[in-house]
Amino acid sequence: MEKQKNAVGRRKEAITRVFISKGNGTITVNDKNYKEYFSLVYLQNQVEAPLKTVDSLDKFDVKINANGGGIKGQAEAVKLGIARALLEVNPEYRPVLKAAGLLKRDPRGVERKKFGKKKARRSYQFSKR
């Protein structure tokens, strides 16, 4: 691999741009170490999941720009972005990543608010008298 490969990951309102290149396993999100940026352990595991699946946690340097959404949405967007970037690096990773369910974009988003309601489904409180 002569230069870096890139991919995009999305989840809810979060969008991440992932740049992957040969290296020693450094993962940075918005110029911070990913363990500092994602302080919760289960979110760190989400970020590492695609790299662990293909046994290359210490073979690639990953640089990520994340914006929009919340911290959980960003972590899941990073997971998808890394998986897609790994496919750019080596298409032979596809069956392994697909079996682990890492190539699916989660389509769920926030349901819109309806008129006459307080939120998307929550109605105003009913009073009989």
C-alpha positions, 0 to 999 in steps of 0.5 A, spaced: 500 500 500 503 506 497 498 511 500 493 512 505 486 509 503 479 513 505 472 511 507 466 514 510 462 512 515 455 514 518 450 513 523 444 517 525 446 524 524 454 522 525 459 522 519 466 520 520 471 520 515 476 515 516 483 515 513 487 508 513 495 507 512 500 502 514 503 503 521 503 501 528 496 501 530 495 508 532 488 510 532 486 518 532 479 521 532 479 529 531 487 529 533 486 525 540 487 518 542 481 514 541 481 512 548 481 519 550 475 521 545 471 515 547 472 514 554 467 508 555 470 501 554 464 499 550 465 504 545 473 503 544 471 496 543 466 498 537 472 502 534 477 496 535 472 491 532 473 491 525 481 491 526 480 485 531 476 481 526 481 481 521 487 481 526 490 487 524 490 492 530 497 493 530 498 494 522 495 500 520 494 507 523 487 510 522 486 518 522 478 519 523 475 526 523 468 525 526 462 530 527 455 531 528 451 526 532 452 524 539 458 520 542 455 513 541 453 514 534 460 517 532 463 510 535 458 506 530 460 511 524 467 510 526 466 502 526 463 502 519 468 507 516 474 503 518 471 496 516 469 500 509 477 503 509 479 496 510 476 493 504 479 499 500 486 496 502 484 489 501 478 486 498 479 479 501 477 482 508 470 482 505 467 475 507 470 476 514 467 483 515 461 481 512 460 475 517 461 479 523 456 484 520 461 490 520 459 492 513 451 494 514 449 501 515 444 502 521 438 505 518 435 507 524 434 515 525 430 519 529 422 519 527 419 526 526 415 529 530 407 529 528 402 535 529 398 534 534 403 530 539 408 532 544 413 528 540 413 523 535 409 518 538 407 521 545 400 525 546 398 530 550 395 528 557 388 526 556 383 529 562 376 526 562 374 532 567 
